[in-house]
């Protein structure tokens, strides 16, 4: 009796393994790719994010020298890699002698930049894909009174299916344009 059960078990197991093997071959060789077979993908999937806009004062004039950055939204409970919170970024800084230095640092921002003479900025960064991530866009006056003194400002940003500009098999691309912020003068506090 035990031999018969073992024999039937081996027979069923052989059938299952055969089906799995054939299914794997069919999937690999005749999959849904444009190339007629499986496409090898290496690395870690990621989503690329872009936010563009302009920083102006309360009268609508562009403001140069404002640091603009994106941080994780405090209400966003998605699990990002801890490394993603400490973006390694650089920015230009002029010392008291007029020499321009590129400063590098780890920060709480995913990405940050400084507005140009037209008040424009562009942030670009990549993260492991999560569904509908939320960020906070920060604008901070870092040059003191040089281009006017302004209060800090923040605004919520959410990347959703509406902001997706390119759907990739491994990498998706999201973009928000014309994300403008109007800063109040520091004297208005």
Secondary structure, DSSP 8 states (H G I E B T S, - for coil): -HHHHHHHHHHHHHHHHHHHHHHHHHHHHS-SSTTSS-----S--EEEEEEEEEEEETTS-B-SSEEEEEEE-TT------GGGGS-EEEEEEE-TTS-EEEEEEE-SSSEEEE--TTSEEEEEEEE---TT-EEEEEEEE-STTTT--B--EEEEEE--GGGEEE--SSEEEEEE----EEE-BGGG-
